[in-house]
Amino acid sequence: MESSSVYKGLVYGGVASCVGETATMPVDVVKTRLQMDGAGGQRQYRGALQCAKALVLTEGPSVLFKGLSPALVRQSSYGSLRYGLYSPIRDSLGVPPGTPKMEIPLWKKIIAGGASGALASAAANPTDLIKVRLQTDGQLQKNDGSHNPKRFRGMTHAFFSIIREEGVLGLWKGVGPTVSRASVLAAAELSTYDEIKGRLLATPYFQDDIVCVALTSSISGLFCTVASSPFDVMKSRVMGQPLNRDGTGRFYRGMIDCFFKVAKEEGIMSFYNGFWPNFGRIVPHVVIAFMVMEKLKATFG
């Protein structure tokens, strides 16, 4: 992941993240809908395939790319900072330049990944909030079974509506679960990629090529999915819930309240709602992002 300069690392991270986000957006929409399913006390979907089919039939194929605009804005900042800051933060923990990956302690990689993910997600929270709001807009049902009307016409309308109704700080609603999820995800993703790739390259069976990158990033993506799914569910629930007139959440007061309510009312396994769509999004996203980054690094330094 190292590049010849921090600036190049930030650019490579942003470009790679946007490519991965676009390719996996349909899976992300289905994952978010499944994670919100049951928040109002009613379940609409039986699984990922049925959810995708229902969305296309009721809202059209374009629904699978709902929220893409804020997602790309988010990745151009969040992805850029998450990947671009990892190596500088890791090296600032006392890692001399040029140190082989196998000689860098794993705990330094984990701290660097968690710190870069937390900083990046806090800065990009407004775009993540808008993406979730657009993806879940109109999903919840009324008591008579009909769906609530859609609130937003697009990214810009959602942005100004949130500021008008909830204030500027409303753009940072759900920042707690967002930062928690991102720090766990980045710590798992970046540290495992760094560690596993170093171990593979230390054997006589692998060289630094597409096969090694694909295998390493696939394993890294699996670790990410398992570690981050509970935080991802809470983030989607807190961000996507309808609001009271005073701007407070109708179902959850925050991350901790969401955790206990979901655990009590729906069971612990509800924290893995949408696990397979999440797995199907994270693993390809991680693979694509690392392959693009490695290609950019090899081409431009």
Salt bridges, closest charged atoms under 4 A:
GLU2 OE2 - ARG90 NH2 2.65
GLU2 OE1 - LYS101 NZ 3.21
GLU21 OE2 - LYS131 NZ 3.99
GLU21 OE1 - ARG281 NH1 3.69
GLU21 OE1 - HIS285 NE2 3.35
ASP28 OD1 - LYS31 NZ 3.00
ASP28 OD2 - LYS131 NZ 3.07
ASP28 OD1 - ARG281 NE 3.35
GLU59 OE2 - ARG33 NH1 3.26
GLU59 OE1 - LYS66 NZ 3.35
GLU59 OE1 - LYS150 NZ 3.26
ASP91 OD1 - ARG90 NE 3.20
ASP128 OD1 - ARG74 NE 3.43
ASP128 OD1 - LYS131 NZ 3.84
ASP128 OD2 - LYS235 NZ 3.11
GLU165 OE1 - ARG151 NH2 2.60
GLU166 OE2 - ARG133 NH1 3.04
GLU189 OE1 - ARG82 NH1 2.63
ASP194 OD2 - ARG90 NH1 2.66
ASP194 OD1 - LYS101 NZ 2.64
GLU195 OE1 - LYS109 NZ 2.68
GLU195 OE2 - ARG199 NE 3.01
ASP208 OD1 - LYS197 NZ 3.17
ASP232 OD2 - LYS31 NZ 2.91
ASP232 OD1 - ARG181 NE 2.62
ASP232 OD1 - LYS235 NZ 3.92
ASP257 OD1 - ARG253 NH2 3.53
ASP257 OD2 - LYS261 NZ 3.40
GLU266 OE1 - ARG43 NH2 3.21
GLU266 OE2 - ARG237 NH1 2.96
GLU294 OE2 - LYS197 NZ 2.74
GLU294 OE1 - LYS297 NZ 3.14
